[in-house]
Amino acid sequence: MNKKYPFDPSIKHHLIIALSLAVWIFVFLYFTEPLDVNQLYENEKLIFLSGYGFIGGLSYVFFLPFQYLIFSKKDKKWTLFSEILFLSVYCFCAITIARLYYLYVIMANDRNPYDLVYMLKSIYFPALLTILPILIIGRFAFGKYKEKKLEQEKIEIKGEGNYEGLRLFLNDVICIQSSDNYIEVFYVSGTELKKTLIRNKLSSIADEFPEFLRTHRSYLINPFHFLQWKTANSKLFAIVTHHIEVPVSRTYQNDVKAVLNSTTE
C-alpha cells in the first residue's frame, strides 16, 4: 500500500479530468436511461442528466485540496494508499451529493422516491464500475506523463569504467567532495541526507556541470543549498543544507562570495 504511485500535481490536468468525467457521466446516463429517465421529456433529460455530470466533475474539483493535503502530509510522495484514499473519499461524497440532488431537485414534487439501497444497487454502483476506470486511467496516464518529464530533467553523475553512477535532480545535490580517486556526492532524498561514493574526478564533474560552484580544491557546492557563512580560526566556511560545513579557500573566495551573496539578496 505504501508503494509509489504515479501522480501529477498539475491543476490544469486535473481540470481536464474533471471535465472529461462530467461529460462521460452525462453520456453514460443519457444512453443507459436508468430507472424512469425514459419517461422524461427530452429537455428534462438534458437538464437533469447534465446536473449529474456537473456534480461528478465539480465534486472532483472540490476535493482537489484534499488531494494536495495528502500529498503535502506525505512529504510530496504519492502512494497507492494515497490514491485509494482520495478516490474513496471522492466516490463517497459524489454519491452523497448525487443522492441529495435526486431527492431535492429531480424528485422535489414526488413523494415516492426510490430508497437509497435500491439506488446504490441499481444506479450508483453500476455507474461507478463504468466511470471509475476512466477516472483511474486518466489520473494514472497524467501521472506517468509527469514522471517521464521529471525523469528527463534529471542529471547523471557518472562513474569511470563500469562503476555505477548516480541519477537525480540537480537541486537534490548539496555538495560533492573529492576523496582520492573517488568523489563523495551528498544529496537529499525526501528529507533525508544521503551520500554516494563514485569513482570519478572532481575536475571532471566541475567541467560537466558548471552549475556547481568550486569552493576548494576538494569541494563543489550547489548554490541552491547555501544557508549562511561561518568563520572559524580565520577560515571561511559555507554552511549548506543539513548544516554541512564546506571550506572556502582563499583562491576561490571572491568568486564564491559574489555568487552566493547574489543568491541570498
Residue pairs with C-beta under 8 A, 6 or more apart in sequence:
1 79
1 80
1 81
1 84
2 79
2 80
2 81
3 79
3 80
4 77
4 78
4 79
4 80
5 78
5 79
5 80
5 82
5 83
5 143
6 78
6 139
6 140
6 142
6 143
6 144
6 146
6 147
7 71
7 78
7 82
7 83
7 139
7 143
7 146
8 14
8 139
8 142
8 143
8 145
8 146
9 68
9 71
9 146
10 142
10 146
11 64
13 142
14 60
14 61
14 64
14 142
15 61
16 138
17 60
17 135
17 138
17 139
17 142
18 57
18 58
18 60
18 61
19 57
20 134
20 138
21 53
21 56
21 57
21 60
21 131
21 134
21 135
21 138
22 53
22 54
22 56
22 57
22 58
23 53
24 53
24 131
24 134
25 52
25 53
25 56
25 57
25 127
25 131
26 49
26 50
26 52
26 53
28 127
28 130
28 131
29 37
29 49
29 52
29 53
29 127
30 45
30 49
34 122
34 123
34 127
35 114
35 119
35 122
35 123
37 45
37 48
37 49
40 48
48 105
48 106
51 101
51 105
51 106
52 98
52 101
55 94
55 97
55 98
55 101
56 94
56 98
56 131
59 90
59 93
59 94
59 97
60 90
60 94
60 135
62 93
63 86
63 89
63 90
63 93
66 86
66 89
67 86
70 78
70 82
70 85
70 86
71 77
71 78
71 82
74 82
75 190
75 191
77 190
78 143
83 139
87 132
87 135
87 136
91 128
91 132
95 120
95 124
98 124
99 116
99 119
102 113
102 119
103 113
107 113
114 122
150 169
153 169
153 170
154 167
154 168
154 169
154 170
155 167
155 168
155 169
155 170
155 173
155 209
156 165
156 166
156 167
157 165
157 166
157 167
157 168
157 173
157 176
157 183
157 185
157 198
157 200
157 205
157 209
158 165
158 198
158 200
159 165
159 198
159 199
159 200
160 199
160 200
161 199
163 198
163 199
163 200
164 198
165 198
166 185
166 187
166 196
166 198
168 187
170 209
170 211
170 222
170 224
171 222
171 224
171 225
172 187
172 188
172 189
173 185
173 186
173 187
173 212
173 222
174 186
174 187
174 188
174 193
174 221
174 222
174 225
174 240
174 241
174 242
174 244
175 186
175 219
175 220
175 221
175 222
175 225
175 240
175 244
175 246
176 183
176 184
176 185
176 186
176 202
176 205
176 212
176 219
176 220
176 221
177 183
177 184
177 186
177 202
177 218
177 219
178 184
178 201
178 202
178 217
178 218
178 219
179 197
181 199
181 201
182 197
182 198
182 199
182 200
183 197
183 198
183 200
183 201
183 202
183 205
184 195
184 196
184 197
184 198
185 195
185 196
185 197
185 198
186 193
186 194
186 195
186 242
186 244
187 193
187 194
187 195
187 196
188 194
188 241
188 242
193 241
193 242
193 244
202 217
202 218
202 219
202 220
205 212
205 220
206 212
206 214
206 220
211 222
211 223
212 220
212 221
212 222
213 220
213 221
213 222
213 223
213 255
213 256
213 259
213 260
214 220
214 252
214 255
214 256
215 221
215 238
215 246
215 247
215 248
215 249
215 252
215 256
216 246
216 247
216 248
216 249
216 252
217 249
217 251
219 246
219 247
221 238
221 240
221 246
222 240
223 259
223 260
223 263
224 263
225 240
225 241
226 238
226 239
226 240
226 260
226 263
226 264
227 239
227 240
227 241
227 243
228 239
229 236
229 237
229 238
229 239
230 236
230 237
230 238
230 239
230 245
231 237
235 247
236 247
236 248
236 253
237 245
237 246
237 247
237 248
238 245
238 246
238 248
238 256
238 260
239 245
239 246
240 246
248 256
